[in-house]
Amino acid sequence: MAVLKKTTVNGKITQNSSGDYSIDSTISNTWTGHLHSMAFTAPNMADGNHLTFAQGGYSKSTLNHGYISFYKAGSGSTSNYVSVGLWGVDDVLKVRGDRAVLADTFVEI
């Protein structure tokens, strides 16, 4: 797991005295297309692993914390997916590379 240290990186990522991090970025309003303002990659990631890139909640305990992650089934695989889950209830919603959207057992629309 990568750990940010108490520092500023290129003037963009800072940590306050409470230990919380903030990311400051300025984005041009003339940009068109897909703007990738923040990207997390793990080039040596082994097949069968998750990279959690966004998480938050009330506390790190069952059903009190949510996350968004990437799952690597294989390089370029249509079985790779992005998922949304909760602490203790993984992969509630998946979007796979073959464009399938899968919900875990129950969907209410």
N, CA, C and O atoms as CSV, one atom per row, in Angstrom:
chain,resi,resn,atom,element,x,y,z
A,1,MET,N,N,0.839,-1.160,0.000
A,1,MET,CA,C,0.000,0.000,0.000
A,1,MET,C,C,0.895,1.236,0.000
A,1,MET,O,O,1.838,1.328,0.786
A,2,ALA,N,N,0.594,2.184,-0.883
A,2,ALA,CA,C,1.338,3.434,-0.919
A,2,ALA,C,C,0.839,4.333,0.210
A,2,ALA,O,O,-0.365,4.418,0.451
A,3,VAL,N,N,1.737,4.983,0.885
A,3,VAL,CA,C,1.375,5.871,1.984
A,3,VAL,C,C,1.927,7.252,1.681
A,3,VAL,O,O,3.120,7.422,1.430
A,4,LEU,N,N,1.039,8.233,1.711
A,4,LEU,CA,C,1.482,9.610,1.513
A,4,LEU,C,C,2.129,10.101,2.789
A,4,LEU,O,O,1.590,9.901,3.878
A,5,LYS,N,N,3.252,10.727,2.669
A,5,LYS,CA,C,3.940,11.267,3.832
A,5,LYS,C,C,3.550,12.734,4.002
A,5,LYS,O,O,3.005,13.341,3.080
A,6,LYS,N,N,3.819,13.293,5.147
A,6,LYS,CA,C,3.466,14.676,5.450
A,6,LYS,C,C,4.325,15.610,4.612
A,6,LYS,O,O,5.435,15.981,4.994
A,7,THR,N,N,3.778,15.979,3.460
A,7,THR,CA,C,4.555,16.765,2.513
A,7,THR,C,C,3.640,17.397,1.482
A,7,THR,O,O,2.425,17.209,1.529
A,8,THR,N,N,4.206,18.134,0.566
A,8,THR,CA,C,3.494,18.692,-0.567
A,8,THR,C,C,4.175,18.176,-1.824
A,8,THR,O,O,5.397,18.273,-1.943
A,9,VAL,N,N,3.417,17.633,-2.755
A,9,VAL,CA,C,3.956,17.099,-3.996
A,9,VAL,C,C,3.575,18.032,-5.133
A,9,VAL,O,O,2.396,18.157,-5.463
A,10,ASN,N,N,4.556,18.687,-5.732
A,10,ASN,CA,C,4.321,19.623,-6.829
A,10,ASN,C,C,3.235,20.649,-6.495
A,10,ASN,O,O,2.530,21.127,-7.384
A,11,GLY,N,N,3.107,20.979,-5.223
A,11,GLY,CA,C,2.121,21.966,-4.819
A,11,GLY,C,C,0.691,21.498,-4.941
A,11,GLY,O,O,-0.222,22.322,-4.883
A,12,LYS,N,N,0.456,20.205,-5.109
A,12,LYS,CA,C,-0.889,19.698,-5.359
A,12,LYS,C,C,-1.485,18.905,-4.192
A,12,LYS,O,O,-2.665,19.075,-3.884
A,13,ILE,N,N,-0.709,18.054,-3.545
A,13,ILE,CA,C,-1.225,17.235,-2.453
A,13,ILE,C,C,-0.622,17.747,-1.149
A,13,ILE,O,O,0.598,17.835,-1.015
A,14,THR,N,N,-1.474,18.081,-0.197
A,14,THR,CA,C,-0.991,18.595,1.079
A,14,THR,C,C,-1.675,17.855,2.224
A,14,THR,O,O,-2.773,17.318,2.080
A,15,GLN,N,N,-0.990,17.845,3.361
A,15,GLN,CA,C,-1.537,17.235,4.565
A,15,GLN,C,C,-1.624,18.305,5.634
A,15,GLN,O,O,-0.661,19.037,5.860
A,16,ASN,N,N,-2.780,18.405,6.301
A,16,ASN,CA,C,-2.918,19.394,7.359
A,16,ASN,C,C,-2.450,18.822,8.696
A,16,ASN,O,O,-2.030,17.667,8.768
A,17,SER,N,N,-2.521,19.618,9.736
A,17,SER,CA,C,-2.009,19.201,11.049
A,17,SER,C,C,-2.812,18.050,11.651
A,17,SER,O,O,-2.326,17.371,12.556
A,18,SER,N,N,-4.032,17.818,11.166
A,18,SER,CA,C,-4.848,16.701,11.649
A,18,SER,C,C,-4.534,15.400,10.933
A,18,SER,O,O,-5.043,14.342,11.301
A,19,GLY,N,N,-3.688,15.481,9.902
A,19,GLY,CA,C,-3.340,14.291,9.143
A,19,GLY,C,C,-4.200,14.056,7.925
A,19,GLY,O,O,-4.011,13.066,7.218
A,20,ASP,N,N,-5.160,14.960,7.658
A,20,ASP,CA,C,-6.019,14.819,6.490
A,20,ASP,C,C,-5.313,15.377,5.259
A,20,ASP,O,O,-4.549,16.338,5.351
A,21,TYR,N,N,-5.579,14.763,4.100
A,21,TYR,CA,C,-4.976,15.196,2.847
A,21,TYR,C,C,-5.975,15.967,2.007
A,21,TYR,O,O,-7.175,15.697,2.043
A,22,SER,N,N,-5.470,16.924,1.256
A,22,SER,CA,C,-6.305,17.611,0.285
A,22,SER,C,C,-5.557,17.661,-1.035
A,22,SER,O,O,-4.329,17.737,-1.073
A,23,ILE,N,N,-6.319,17.616,-2.108
A,23,ILE,CA,C,-5.742,17.689,-3.443
A,23,ILE,C,C,-6.275,18.945,-4.095
A,23,ILE,O,O,-7.484,19.109,-4.260
A,24,ASP,N,N,-5.373,19.824,-4.460
A,24,ASP,CA,C,-5.747,21.093,-5.066
A,24,ASP,C,C,-5.352,21.063,-6.530
A,24,ASP,O,O,-4.183,20.855,-6.854
A,25,SER,N,N,-6.307,21.267,-7.410
A,25,SER,CA,C,-5.985,21.322,-8.831
A,25,SER,C,C,-6.831,22.389,-9.501
A,25,SER,O,O,-7.970,22.641,-9.107
A,26,THR,N,N,-6.263,23.000,-10.504
A,26,THR,CA,C,-6.968,23.983,-11.305
A,26,THR,C,C,-7.168,23.379,-12.682
A,26,THR,O,O,-6.208,22.956,-13.327
A,27,ILE,N,N,-8.407,23.340,-13.130
A,27,ILE,CA,C,-8.725,22.729,-14.411
A,27,ILE,C,C,-9.289,23.797,-15.334
A,27,ILE,O,O,-10.193,24.545,-14.961
A,28,SER,N,N,-8.751,23.858,-16.531
A,28,SER,CA,C,-9.196,24.832,-17.515
A,28,SER,C,C,-10.645,24.570,-17.896
A,28,SER,O,O,-11.033,23.420,-18.102
A,29,ASN,N,N,-11.444,25.618,-17.990
A,29,ASN,CA,C,-12.839,25.440,-18.390
A,29,ASN,C,C,-12.988,25.346,-19.910
A,29,ASN,O,O,-14.107,25.278,-20.418
A,30,THR,N,N,-11.864,25.343,-20.640
A,30,THR,CA,C,-11.925,25.189,-22.090
A,30,THR,C,C,-11.616,23.756,-22.517
A,30,THR,O,O,-11.577,23.463,-23.712
A,31,TRP,N,N,-11.396,22.863,-21.552
A,31,TRP,CA,C,-11.067,21.470,-21.847
A,31,TRP,C,C,-12.266,20.768,-22.462
A,31,TRP,O,O,-13.402,20.993,-22.043
A,32,THR,N,N,-12.020,19.915,-23.457
A,32,THR,CA,C,-13.086,19.095,-24.031
A,32,THR,C,C,-12.668,17.635,-23.978
A,32,THR,O,O,-11.477,17.335,-23.882
A,33,GLY,N,N,-13.613,16.740,-24.038
A,33,GLY,CA,C,-13.315,15.313,-23.982
A,33,GLY,C,C,-13.239,14.826,-22.547
A,33,GLY,O,O,-13.792,15.455,-21.645
A,34,HIS,N,N,-12.562,13.714,-22.334
A,34,HIS,CA,C,-12.410,13.131,-20.994
A,34,HIS,C,C,-11.213,13.767,-20.305
A,34,HIS,O,O,-10.088,13.680,-20.798
A,35,LEU,N,N,-11.450,14.395,-19.186
A,35,LEU,CA,C,-10.390,15.012,-18.406
A,35,LEU,C,C,-10.016,14.063,-17.272
A,35,LEU,O,O,-10.842,13.767,-16.409
A,36,HIS,N,N,-8.792,13.595,-17.275
A,36,HIS,CA,C,-8.311,12.682,-16.238
A,36,HIS,C,C,-7.531,13.507,-15.221
A,36,HIS,O,O,-6.308,13.617,-15.301
A,37,SER,N,N,-8.253,14.084,-14.268
A,37,SER,CA,C,-7.619,14.988,-13.312
A,37,SER,C,C,-6.835,14.251,-12.238
A,37,SER,O,O,-5.919,14.815,-11.639
A,38,MET,N,N,-7.186,13.001,-11.992
A,38,MET,CA,C,-6.487,12.221,-10.989
A,38,MET,C,C,-6.447,10.778,-11.484
A,38,MET,O,O,-7.477,10.218,-11.860
A,39,ALA,N,N,-5.280,10.187,-11.484
A,39,ALA,CA,C,-5.169,8.804,-11.940
A,39,ALA,C,C,-4.250,8.030,-11.005
A,39,ALA,O,O,-3.194,8.520,-10.605
A,40,PHE,N,N,-4.663,6.828,-10.667
A,40,PHE,CA,C,-3.869,5.948,-9.825
A,40,PHE,C,C,-3.586,4.689,-10.628
A,40,PHE,O,O,-4.517,4.041,-11.106
A,41,THR,N,N,-2.338,4.339,-10.783
A,41,THR,CA,C,-1.986,3.131,-11.517
A,41,THR,C,C,-1.057,2.273,-10.665
A,41,THR,O,O,-0.317,2.769,-9.816
A,42,ALA,N,N,-1.123,0.986,-10.920
A,42,ALA,CA,C,-0.245,0.026,-10.243
A,42,ALA,C,C,0.302,-0.889,-11.336
A,42,ALA,O,O,-0.222,-1.984,-11.539
A,43,PRO,N,N,1.351,-0.456,-12.043
A,43,PRO,CA,C,1.843,-1.192,-13.204
A,43,PRO,C,C,2.309,-2.616,-12.899
A,43,PRO,O,O,2.348,-3.448,-13.806
A,44,ASN,N,N,2.656,-2.914,-11.671
A,44,ASN,CA,C,3.098,-4.266,-11.311
A,44,ASN,C,C,1.996,-5.073,-10.620
A,44,ASN,O,O,2.270,-6.088,-9.980
A,45,MET,N,N,0.760,-4.617,-10.753
A,45,MET,CA,C,-0.376,-5.271,-10.108
A,45,MET,C,C,-0.570,-6.683,-10.668
A,45,MET,O,O,-0.654,-6.868,-11.882
A,46,ALA,N,N,-0.638,-7.664,-9.786
A,46,ALA,CA,C,-0.836,-9.054,-10.195
A,46,ALA,C,C,-2.306,-9.312,-10.509
A,46,ALA,O,O,-3.193,-8.662,-9.956
A,47,ASP,N,N,-2.552,-10.262,-11.396
A,47,ASP,CA,C,-3.918,-10.673,-11.707
A,47,ASP,C,C,-4.608,-11.137,-10.428
A,47,ASP,O,O,-3.979,-11.729,-9.551
A,48,GLY,N,N,-5.901,-10.863,-10.333
A,48,GLY,CA,C,-6.680,-11.300,-9.174
A,48,GLY,C,C,-6.650,-10.346,-7.996
A,48,GLY,O,O,-7.072,-10.707,-6.897
A,49,ASN,N,N,-6.147,-9.108,-8.211
A,49,ASN,CA,C,-6.066,-8.133,-7.118
A,49,ASN,C,C,-6.897,-6.887,-7.404
A,49,ASN,O,O,-7.189,-6.563,-8.555
A,50,HIS,N,N,-7.268,-6.200,-6.328
A,50,HIS,CA,C,-8.010,-4.945,-6.404
A,50,HIS,C,C,-7.092,-3.764,-6.124
A,50,HIS,O,O,-6.166,-3.868,-5.320
A,51,LEU,N,N,-7.350,-2.643,-6.785
A,51,LEU,CA,C,-6.723,-1.361,-6.466
A,51,LEU,C,C,-7.852,-0.430,-6.047
A,51,LEU,O,O,-8.637,0.009,-6.887
A,52,THR,N,N,-7.940,-0.126,-4.750
A,52,THR,CA,C,-8.968,0.783,-4.248
A,52,THR,C,C,-8.443,2.194,-4.386
A,52,THR,O,O,-7.399,2.530,-3.826
A,53,PHE,N,N,-9.167,3.036,-5.140
A,53,PHE,CA,C,-8.672,4.387,-5.393
A,53,PHE,C,C,-9.542,5.485,-4.820
A,53,PHE,O,O,-9.172,6.657,-4.888
A,54,ALA,N,N,-10.669,5.144,-4.265
A,54,ALA,CA,C,-11.488,6.144,-3.572
A,54,ALA,C,C,-12.236,5.433,-2.455
A,54,ALA,O,O,-12.824,4.371,-2.663
A,55,GLN,N,N,-12.209,6.023,-1.279
A,55,GLN,CA,C,-12.938,5.433,-0.161
A,55,GLN,C,C,-13.274,6.503,0.858
A,55,GLN,O,O,-12.610,7.536,0.942
A,56,GLY,N,N,-14.295,6.243,1.612
A,56,GLY,CA,C,-14.672,7.183,2.662
A,56,GLY,C,C,-15.908,6.710,3.386
A,56,GLY,O,O,-16.591,5.791,2.934
A,57,GLY,N,N,-16.190,7.331,4.497
A,57,GLY,CA,C,-17.373,6.978,5.260
A,57,GLY,C,C,-17.285,7.430,6.700
A,57,GLY,O,O,-16.438,8.242,7.073
A,58,TYR,N,N,-18.167,6.892,7.483
A,58,TYR,CA,C,-18.276,7.254,8.893
A,58,TYR,C,C,-17.139,6.659,9.702
A,58,TYR,O,O,-16.500,7.356,10.490
A,59,SER,N,N,-16.884,5.365,9.507
A,59,SER,CA,C,-15.772,4.701,10.176
A,59,SER,C,C,-15.411,3.454,9.369
A,59,SER,O,O,-16.223,2.966,8.583
A,60,LYS,N,N,-14.205,2.942,9.562
A,60,LYS,CA,C,-13.786,1.739,8.848
A,60,LYS,C,C,-14.324,0.510,9.565
A,60,LYS,O,O,-13.597,-0.220,10.239
A,61,SER,N,N,-15.618,0.311,9.394
A,61,SER,CA,C,-16.283,-0.839,9.999
A,61,SER,C,C,-17.439,-1.253,9.093
A,61,SER,O,O,-17.835,-0.494,8.208
A,62,THR,N,N,-17.972,-2.432,9.302
A,62,THR,CA,C,-18.991,-3.011,8.439
A,62,THR,C,C,-20.129,-2.035,8.156
A,62,THR,O,O,-20.778,-1.514,9.063
A,63,LEU,N,N,-20.343,-1.811,6.863
A,63,LEU,CA,C,-21.406,-0.960,6.304
A,63,LEU,C,C,-21.261,0.532,6.632
A,63,LEU,O,O,-22.173,1.307,6.344
A,64,ASN,N,N,-20.155,0.945,7.219
A,64,ASN,CA,C,-19.949,2.351,7.559
A,64,ASN,C,C,-18.879,3.020,6.714
A,64,ASN,O,O,-18.481,4.149,6.997
A,65,HIS,N,N,-18.408,2.331,5.674
A,65,HIS,CA,C,-17.322,2.851,4.845
A,65,HIS,C,C,-17.521,2.316,3.435
A,65,HIS,O,O,-17.753,1.121,3.256
A,66,GLY,N,N,-17.433,3.185,2.433
A,66,GLY,CA,C,-17.610,2.755,1.050
A,66,GLY,C,C,-16.340,2.932,0.245
A,66,GLY,O,O,-15.420,3.633,0.668
A,67,TYR,N,N,-16.289,2.288,-0.931
A,67,TYR,CA,C,-15.096,2.394,-1.769
A,67,TYR,C,C,-15.424,2.192,-3.244
A,67,TYR,O,O,-16.476,1.658,-3.593
A,68,ILE,N,N,-14.515,2.622,-4.091
A,68,ILE,CA,C,-14.525,2.346,-5.519
A,68,ILE,C,C,-13.175,1.718,-5.830
A,68,ILE,O,O,-12.137,2.246,-5.432
A,69,SER,N,N,-13.182,0.591,-6.541
A,69,SER,CA,C,-11.923,-0.074,-6.831
A,69,SER,C,C,-11.892,-0.633,-8.244
A,69,SER,O,O,-12.923,-0.763,-8.905
A,70,PHE,N,N,-10.679,-0.961,-8.695
A,70,PHE,CA,C,-10.449,-1.621,-9.976
A,70,PHE,C,C,-9.968,-3.032,-9.683
A,70,PHE,O,O,-9.097,-3.233,-8.837
A,71,TYR,N,N,-10.537,-4.015,-10.383
A,71,TYR,CA,C,-10.116,-5.407,-10.241
A,71,TYR,C,C,-9.454,-5.846,-11.537
A,71,TYR,O,O,-10.016,-5.673,-12.618
A,72,LYS,N,N,-8.260,-6.416,-11.427
A,72,LYS,CA,C,-7.535,-6.890,-12.600
A,72,LYS,C,C,-7.645,-8.403,-12.701
A,72,LYS,O,O,-7.053,-9.132,-11.905
A,73,ALA,N,N,-8.410,-8.872,-13.689
A,73,ALA,CA,C,-8.492,-10.305,-13.968
A,73,ALA,C,C,-7.300,-10.724,-14.817
A,73,ALA,O,O,-6.773,-11.825,-14.661
A,74,GLY,N,N,-6.879,-9.838,-15.716
A,74,GLY,CA,C,-5.744,-10.099,-16.592
A,74,GLY,C,C,-5.496,-8.890,-17.466
A,74,GLY,O,O,-6.378,-8.043,-17.609
A,75,SER,N,N,-4.336,-8.791,-18.044
A,75,SER,CA,C,-3.983,-7.647,-18.881
A,75,SER,C,C,-4.901,-7.579,-20.104
A,75,SER,O,O,-4.936,-8.508,-20.910
A,76,GLY,N,N,-5.638,-6.485,-20.239
A,76,GLY,CA,C,-6.537,-6.294,-21.373
A,76,GLY,C,C,-7.770,-7.175,-21.352
A,76,GLY,O,O,-8.460,-7.273,-22.367
A,77,SER,N,N,-8.070,-7.814,-20.246
A,77,SER,CA,C,-9.190,-8.749,-20.145
A,77,SER,C,C,-10.533,-8.027,-20.055
A,77,SER,O,O,-10.656,-7.018,-19.361
A,78,THR,N,N,-11.529,-8.544,-20.753
A,78,THR,CA,C,-12.880,-7.994,-20.625
A,78,THR,C,C,-13.501,-8.357,-19.281
A,78,THR,O,O,-14.577,-7.867,-18.939
A,79,SER,N,N,-12.825,-9.214,-18.518
A,79,SER,CA,C,-13.283,-9.557,-17.162
A,79,SER,C,C,-12.757,-8.597,-16.109
A,79,SER,O,O,-13.149,-8.701,-14.947
A,80,ASN,N,N,-11.881,-7.664,-16.475
A,80,ASN,CA,C,-11.477,-6.598,-15.548
A,80,ASN,C,C,-12.723,-5.782,-15.228
A,80,ASN,O,O,-13.613,-5.648,-16.068
A,81,TYR,N,N,-12.791,-5.236,-14.015
A,81,TYR,CA,C,-13.957,-4.427,-13.688
A,81,TYR,C,C,-13.645,-3.344,-12.665
A,81,TYR,O,O,-12.642,-3.390,-11.953
A,82,VAL,N,N,-14.546,-2.371,-12.622
A,82,VAL,CA,C,-14.557,-1.336,-11.585
A,82,VAL,C,C,-15.744,-1.677,-10.697
A,82,VAL,O,O,-16.818,-2.022,-11.190
A,83,SER,N,N,-15.548,-1.579,-9.385
A,83,SER,CA,C,-16.646,-1.929,-8.483
A,83,SER,C,C,-16.871,-0.866,-7.418
A,83,SER,O,O,-15.993,-0.065,-7.097
A,84,VAL,N,N,-18.075,-0.896,-6.892
A,84,VAL,CA,C,-18.462,-0.067,-5.750
A,84,VAL,C,C,-18.858,-1.034,-4.651
A,84,VAL,O,O,-19.592,-1.992,-4.895
A,85,GLY,N,N,-18.379,-0.790,-3.456
A,85,GLY,CA,C,-18.711,-1.685,-2.355
A,85,GLY,C,C,-18.707,-0.965,-1.026
A,85,GLY,O,O,-18.428,0.231,-0.941
A,86,LEU,N,N,-19.014,-1.703,-0.021
A,86,LEU,CA,C,-19.006,-1.213,1.350
A,86,LEU,C,C,-18.085,-2.100,2.165
A,86,LEU,O,O,-17.860,-3.259,1.816
A,87,TRP,N,N,-17.555,-1.560,3.243
A,87,TRP,CA,C,-16.708,-2.341,4.146
A,87,TRP,C,C,-17.507,-3.556,4.596
A,87,TRP,O,O,-18.571,-3.413,5.199
A,88,GLY,N,N,-17.009,-4.727,4.311
A,88,GLY,CA,C,-17.676,-5.965,4.683
A,88,GLY,C,C,-18.664,-6.482,3.649
A,88,GLY,O,O,-19.150,-7.607,3.773
A,89,VAL,N,N,-18.972,-5.681,2.628
A,89,VAL,CA,C,-19.880,-6.092,1.556
A,89,VAL,C,C,-19.227,-5.669,0.242
A,89,VAL,O,O,-19.568,-4.636,-0.335
A,90,ASP,N,N,-18.281,-6.490,-0.220
A,90,ASP,CA,C,-17.487,-6.136,-1.387
A,90,ASP,C,C,-18.255,-6.262,-2.700
A,90,ASP,O,O,-19.199,-7.043,-2.815
A,91,ASP,N,N,-17.829,-5.476,-3.683
A,91,ASP,CA,C,-18.301,-5.591,-5.067
A,91,ASP,C,C,-19.820,-5.616,-5.199
A,91,ASP,O,O,-20.363,-6.495,-5.868
A,92,VAL,N,N,-20.508,-4.676,-4.578
A,92,VAL,CA,C,-21.965,-4.610,-4.664
A,92,VAL,C,C,-22.395,-4.328,-6.104
A,92,VAL,O,O,-23.394,-4.872,-6.574
A,93,LEU,N,N,-21.647,-3.484,-6.794
A,93,LEU,CA,C,-21.930,-3.140,-8.185
A,93,LEU,C,C,-20.643,-3.253,-8.979
A,93,LEU,O,O,-19.608,-2.740,-8.555
A,94,LYS,N,N,-20.692,-3.924,-10.140
A,94,LYS,CA,C,-19.512,-4.091,-10.995
A,94,LYS,C,C,-19.820,-3.590,-12.399
A,94,LYS,O,O,-20.923,-3.783,-12.910
A,95,VAL,N,N,-18.831,-2.945,-13.018
A,95,VAL,CA,C,-18.890,-2.587,-14.431
A,95,VAL,C,C,-17.674,-3.241,-15.070
A,95,VAL,O,O,-16.536,-2.865,-14.791
A,96,ARG,N,N,-17.929,-4.233,-15.939
A,96,ARG,CA,C,-16.849,-5.006,-16.547
A,96,ARG,C,C,-16.402,-4.421,-17.879
A,96,ARG,O,O,-17.069,-3.570,-18.467
A,97,GLY,N,N,-15.247,-4.907,-18.335
A,97,GLY,CA,C,-14.691,-4.472,-19.605
A,97,GLY,C,C,-15.521,-4.856,-20.807
A,97,GLY,O,O,-15.387,-4.239,-21.864
A,98,ASP,N,N,-16.382,-5.863,-20.680
A,98,ASP,CA,C,-17.263,-6.242,-21.783
A,98,ASP,C,C,-18.560,-5.438,-21.750
A,98,ASP,O,O,-19.516,-5.765,-22.453
A,99,ARG,N,N,-18.592,-4.386,-20.933
A,99,ARG,CA,C,-19.706,-3.442,-20.768
A,99,ARG,C,C,-20.882,-4.013,-19.968
A,99,ARG,O,O,-21.940,-3.387,-19.898
A,100,ALA,N,N,-20.712,-5.165,-19.380
A,100,ALA,CA,C,-21.756,-5.719,-18.519
A,100,ALA,C,C,-21.769,-4.952,-17.199
A,100,ALA,O,O,-20.715,-4.625,-16.653
A,101,VAL,N,N,-22.952,-4.669,-16.695
A,101,VAL,CA,C,-23.131,-4.034,-15.388
A,101,VAL,C,C,-23.818,-5.069,-14.507
A,101,VAL,O,O,-24.917,-5.526,-14.819
A,102,LEU,N,N,-23.171,-5.434,-13.411
A,102,LEU,CA,C,-23.660,-6.508,-12.558
A,102,LEU,C,C,-23.920,-5.993,-11.152
A,102,LEU,O,O,-23.106,-5.268,-10.580
A,103,ALA,N,N,-25.065,-6.376,-10.607
A,103,ALA,CA,C,-25.383,-6.031,-9.222
A,103,ALA,C,C,-25.394,-7.318,-8.416
A,103,ALA,O,O,-25.811,-8.367,-8.909
A,104,ASP,N,N,-24.936,-7.234,-7.181
A,104,ASP,CA,C,-24.857,-8.404,-6.319
A,104,ASP,C,C,-26.240,-8.739,-5.752
A,104,ASP,O,O,-26.695,-8.067,-4.827
A,105,THR,N,N,-26.887,-9.715,-6.260
A,105,THR,CA,C,-28.113,-10.375,-5.826
A,105,THR,C,C,-29.408,-9.553,-5.854
A,105,THR,O,O,-30.453,-10.122,-6.171
A,106,PHE,N,N,-29.403,-8.273,-5.547
A,106,PHE,CA,C,-30.658,-7.539,-5.429
A,106,PHE,C,C,-30.525,-6.173,-6.081
A,106,PHE,O,O,-29.570,-5.447,-5.805
A,107,VAL,N,N,-31.466,-5.814,-6.938
A,107,VAL,CA,C,-31.471,-4.502,-7.589
A,107,VAL,C,C,-32.857,-3.896,-7.448
A,107,VAL,O,O,-33.851,-4.527,-7.807
A,108,GLU,N,N,-32.929,-2.697,-6.938
A,108,GLU,CA,C,-34.189,-1.971,-6.860
A,108,GLU,C,C,-34.059,-0.722,-7.713
A,108,GLU,O,O,-33.189,0.115,-7.474
A,109,ILE,N,N,-34.925,-0.598,-8.708
A,109,ILE,CA,C,-34.847,0.556,-9.618
A,109,ILE,C,C,-36.095,1.400,-9.476
A,109,ILE,O,O,-36.231,2.419,-10.153
